[in-house]
Amino acid sequence: MEQIYALGVICIEFIQYWFKDWEDYFTAVNNLANPNYVLLYLLPFVSVFDSVFASQLLVVMGVGGWMNSLLKWWFLEDRPFWWVRETTFYSEADRPVLRQTTQTCETGPGSPSGHSTTAASVLILLLMWISHICNDRKWTSRWWKPILFSACGAALGAVLLARMYIATHFPHQCLLGALIGAFLAPALCIYVTDPFIWQYGSRRNVSERRVMMYHVAAVFVAMTVSAITYFGLKLFGVDPHYTVKLAFRWCLQPDYIHVSTTPVFALVQTAAAALAAAAAVTPATARYRHYTKNRSLLISIFLTILSMYTFRILSEHITRDNVFYFYSLNFLLHMIQPIVHLRLVPALAMWPFRSKKQKTQ
């Protein structure tokens, strides 16, 4: 791995040299691909226009985030910004100096890249969503496919470059994350969410309550595997949080370190998203799609903005003095927010049309 890391450092030095004036651009790209931002901002925005797409996004982010966190503990790979300081591969005279930005000092293990997984998943879901709309509208024009595929490929490439530019991932870690995201998105939609939401195939006659029980059981098994991994590392003498110590040791500005980058926080967030998916992703979400005439778009937008602002204020006031309360309250917030956006907001937006619909029936 030392030689692979050294080759990756050469790539990172090349990117940082040739794109040295692009820091603002890469900062924006990293923010857009941040899994935390996708759940807190992109998911509510998408739910206003298409609740099915938002449901798919929630399931993919929950499963993908859990798998990413677990693989990080299994692989326990380094990140470039601390590896170049810790390794004995270089002599002191030849040791590379990698540039650090405000986004460099992430605390979890390096492989695979969560941002790359998120970007690939979201872009694949976007392509599937647009294809679905074109098929519904019977648009036979083929010009959009080359343009969109090229644009999505360029966007994914920008994310990979951004992760290497800030020296938080090696190239092979970014590629692995992108491959995982590209596999998860279609697999989870085709075999998990779509058959249940649209009621076809083997899921046609299965009750919502029974499917919810299956989903909750799956979340329980996933968290059990996570707990076994965590305590298994400690049993074999490996500190699961040793990467946090490395981040604090080699980060030039400790203020750049954020708790949202820790593996435990990521597991809390993804477990909450998975439970929210078990409770909120039902065939009812198909009735809230963007083309329905029985829903007020203005009410949806207003309630979504109001709920996003409320959850943001609540998250900012969560105490950090007590670890148990911090993670417990964050778990509740990240579980309740998707349920509000996928079930409560659409139901309230359709409420003014309920009497009208009953009269027509």
BELNOR-V695096 format. One record per residue. N is the residue number from 0. RES is the residue in one small letter. PSI is psi as a letter, one per 20 degrees, with the letter a starting at -180 (NA if undefined). BURIAL is # if it has 16 or more other ideal C-beta (glycine too) atoms within 10 Angstrom, else .. D_FIRST is the distance of its C-alpha to the first C-alpha in whole Angstrom. Layout:
N;RES;PSI;BURIAL;D_FIRST / N;RES;PSI;BURIAL;D_FIRST
This chain:
0;m;h;.;0 / 1;e;g;.;4 / 2;q;h;.;5 / 3;i;g;.;5 / 4;y;g;#;6 / 5;a;g;#;8 / 6;l;h;.;10 / 7;g;h;#;10 / 8;v;h;#;12 / 9;i;g;.;14 / 10;c;g;.;15 / 11;i;g;#;16 / 12;e;g;#;18 / 13;f;g;.;20 / 14;i;g;#;21 / 15;q;h;#;22 / 16;y;g;.;24 / 17;w;h;.;26 / 18;f;k;.;26 / 19;k;h;.;27 / 20;d;j;.;31 / 21;w;k;#;30 / 22;e;g;#;29 / 23;d;h;.;31 / 24;y;g;.;31 / 25;f;h;#;27 / 26;t;g;#;28 / 27;a;h;.;31 / 28;v;g;#;28 / 29;n;h;#;26 / 30;n;g;.;29 / 31;l;h;#;30 / 32;a;j;#;27 / 33;n;p;#;27 / 34;p;h;#;27 / 35;n;g;#;30 / 36;y;h;.;32 / 37;v;g;#;32 / 38;l;h;#;33 / 39;l;h;#;36 / 40;y;g;.;37 / 41;l;g;#;36 / 42;l;g;#;37 / 43;p;h;#;41 / 44;f;g;.;41 / 45;v;h;#;40 / 46;s;h;#;43 / 47;v;h;#;46 / 48;f;h;.;46 / 49;d;o;#;44 / 50;s;h;#;44 / 51;v;g;#;42 / 52;f;g;#;39 / 53;a;h;#;39 / 54;s;g;#;39 / 55;q;g;#;36 / 56;l;g;#;34 / 57;l;g;#;34 / 58;v;g;#;33 / 59;v;g;#;30 / 60;m;h;#;29 / 61;g;g;#;30 / 62;v;g;#;28 / 63;g;g;#;25 / 64;g;g;#;25 / 65;w;g;#;25 / 66;m;h;#;22 / 67;n;g;#;20 / 68;s;g;#;20 / 69;l;g;#;20 / 70;l;h;#;17 / 71;k;g;#;15 / 72;w;h;#;16 / 73;w;g;.;15 / 74;f;h;.;11 / 75;l;l;.;12 / 76;e;q;#;9 / 77;d;r;#;10 / 78;r;q;#;12 / 79;p;g;#;12 / 80;f;h;#;16 / 81;w;h;#;15 / 82;w;g;#;11 / 83;v;h;#;13 / 84;r;h;.;16 / 85;e;h;.;14 / 86;t;q;.;11 / 87;t;j;.;13 / 88;f;h;.;11 / 89;y;q;.;14 / 90;s;r;.;17 / 91;e;h;.;20 / 92;a;h;.;22 / 93;d;j;.;19 / 94;r;p;.;17 / 95;p;q;#;17 / 96;v;o;.;19 / 97;l;q;#;19 / 98;r;p;#;22 / 99;q;p;#;22 / 100;t;a;#;25 / 101;t;i;.;27 / 102;q;j;#;24 / 103;t;g;#;21 / 104;c;m;#;21 / 105;e;q;#;20 / 106;t;i;#;20 / 107;g;r;#;18 / 108;p;r;#;14 / 109;g;h;#;13 / 110;s;p;#;12 / 111;p;r;#;15 / 112;s;o;#;17 / 113;g;h;#;20 / 114;h;g;#;22 / 115;s;g;#;21 / 116;t;g;#;22 / 117;t;g;#;25 / 118;a;g;#;26 / 119;a;g;#;25 / 120;s;g;#;27 / 121;v;g;#;30 / 122;l;g;#;30 / 123;i;g;#;31 / 124;l;h;#;33 / 125;l;g;#;35 / 126;l;g;#;35 / 127;m;h;#;37 / 128;w;g;#;39 / 129;i;g;.;41 / 130;s;h;.;41 / 131;h;g;.;43 / 132;i;g;.;45 / 133;c;h;.;46 / 134;n;h;.;47 / 135;d;g;.;49 / 136;r;i;.;51 / 137;k;l;.;51 / 138;w;o;.;49 / 139;t;j;.;49 / 140;s;p;.;48 / 141;r;i;.;44 / 142;w;h;.;44 / 143;w;h;.;42 / 144;k;g;.;39 / 145;p;h;.;38 / 146;i;g;.;38 / 147;l;g;.;36 / 148;f;h;.;33 / 149;s;g;.;33 / 150;a;g;.;33 / 151;c;h;#;31 / 152;g;g;.;28 / 153;a;h;.;29 / 154;a;g;#;29 / 155;l;g;#;25 / 156;g;h;.;24 / 157;a;h;#;25 / 158;v;g;#;24 / 159;l;g;#;20 / 160;l;h;#;21 / 161;a;h;#;22 / 162;r;h;#;19 / 163;m;h;#;17 / 164;y;h;#;20 / 165;i;j;#;21 / 166;a;k;#;17 / 167;t;i;#;16 / 168;h;q;#;14 / 169;f;q;#;11 / 170;p;g;#;13 / 171;h;h;#;11 / 172;q;h;#;12 / 173;c;g;#;15 / 174;l;g;.;16 / 175;l;g;#;15 / 176;g;g;#;18 / 177;a;h;#;20 / 178;l;g;.;20 / 179;i;g;#;21 / 180;g;h;#;24 / 181;a;h;#;25 / 182;f;g;.;25 / 183;l;g;#;27 / 184;a;g;#;29 / 185;p;h;.;31 / 186;a;g;.;31 / 187;l;h;#;32 / 188;c;g;#;35 / 189;i;h;.;36 / 190;y;i;.;36 / 191;v;f;#;36 / 192;t;g;#;38 / 193;d;g;#;40 / 194;p;h;#;42 / 195;f;g;#;43 / 196;i;g;#;44 / 197;w;i;.;46 / 198;q;l;.;47 / 199;y;r;.;47 / 200;g;b;.;46 / 201;s;i;.;45 / 202;r;j;#;45 / 203;r;g;.;49 / 204;n;j;.;51 / 205;v;p;.;48 / 206;s;q;.;49 / 207;e;h;.;47 / 208;r;h;.;48 / 209;r;g;.;46 / 210;v;h;#;43 / 211;m;g;#;43 / 212;m;h;.;43 / 213;y;g;.;40 / 214;h;g;#;38 / 215;v;g;.;38 / 216;a;h;.;37 / 217;a;g;.;34 / 218;v;g;#;33 / 219;f;g;.;34 / 220;v;g;.;32 / 221;a;g;#;29 / 222;m;h;#;30 / 223;t;g;.;30 / 224;v;h;.;27 / 225;s;g;#;25 / 226;a;g;.;27 / 227;i;g;.;26 / 228;t;g;#;22 / 229;y;g;#;23 / 230;f;h;.;25 / 231;g;h;.;23 / 232;l;g;#;20 / 233;k;h;.;23 / 234;l;h;.;24 / 235;f;j;.;21 / 236;g;j;.;21 / 237;v;p;.;19 / 238;d;o;.;20 / 239;p;i;#;20 / 240;h;j;.;21 / 241;y;h;.;19 / 242;t;h;#;17 / 243;v;g;#;21 / 244;k;h;.;21 / 245;l;h;#;18 / 246;a;g;#;20 / 247;f;h;.;23 / 248;r;h;.;22 / 249;w;j;#;20 / 250;c;p;#;22 / 251;l;h;.;25 / 252;q;o;.;28 / 253;p;h;.;28 / 254;d;i;.;30 / 255;y;i;#;27 / 256;i;p;#;26 / 257;h;q;.;27 / 258;v;h;.;28 / 259;s;i;.;27 / 260;t;i;#;24 / 261;t;q;#;23 / 262;p;h;#;22 / 263;v;g;#;26 / 264;f;g;#;27 / 265;a;h;#;26 / 266;l;h;#;27 / 267;v;g;#;30 / 268;q;g;#;31 / 269;t;h;#;29 / 270;a;h;#;31 / 271;a;g;#;34 / 272;a;h;#;34 / 273;a;g;#;34 / 274;l;h;#;37 / 275;a;h;#;39 / 276;a;h;#;38 / 277;a;h;#;39 / 278;a;h;#;42 / 279;a;h;#;43 / 280;v;n;#;42 / 281;t;r;#;45 / 282;p;i;.;47 / 283;a;h;.;49 / 284;t;h;#;46 / 285;a;h;.;47 / 286;r;i;.;51 / 287;y;j;#;49 / 288;r;r;.;48 / 289;h;h;.;49 / 290;y;j;.;52 / 291;t;q;.;54 / 292;k;i;.;57 / 293;n;k;.;57 / 294;r;p;#;55 / 295;s;o;.;56 / 296;l;h;.;53 / 297;l;g;.;54 / 298;i;g;#;54 / 299;s;g;#;50 / 300;i;g;.;49 / 301;f;g;.;51 / 302;l;h;#;50 / 303;t;g;#;46 / 304;i;g;.;47 / 305;l;g;.;49 / 306;s;h;#;46 / 307;m;g;#;43 / 308;y;g;.;45 / 309;t;g;.;46 / 310;f;h;#;42 / 311;r;g;.;41 / 312;i;g;.;44 / 313;l;g;.;43 / 314;s;h;.;39 / 315;e;h;.;40 / 316;h;j;.;42 / 317;i;p;.;40 / 318;t;q;.;40 / 319;r;j;.;37 / 320;d;h;.;38 / 321;n;o;.;38 / 322;v;g;.;35 / 323;f;g;.;36 / 324;y;h;.;39 / 325;f;g;#;36 / 326;y;h;#;34 / 327;s;g;.;37 / 328;l;h;#;39 / 329;n;h;#;36 / 330;f;g;#;36 / 331;l;g;.;39 / 332;l;g;#;39 / 333;h;i;#;36 / 334;m;h;#;38 / 335;i;h;#;42 / 336;q;g;#;41 / 337;p;h;#;40 / 338;i;g;#;43 / 339;v;g;#;45 / 340;h;h;#;44 / 341;l;h;#;44 / 342;r;g;#;47 / 343;l;g;.;49 / 344;v;g;#;49 / 345;p;h;#;50 / 346;a;g;.;53 / 347;l;h;#;54 / 348;a;h;#;54 / 349;m;i;#;56 / 350;w;g;.;59 / 351;p;h;.;61 / 352;f;j;.;61 / 353;r;g;.;62 / 354;s;h;.;66 / 355;k;g;.;66 / 356;k;h;.;64 / 357;q;h;.;66 / 358;k;h;.;69 / 359;t;h;.;68 / 360;q;NA;.;67
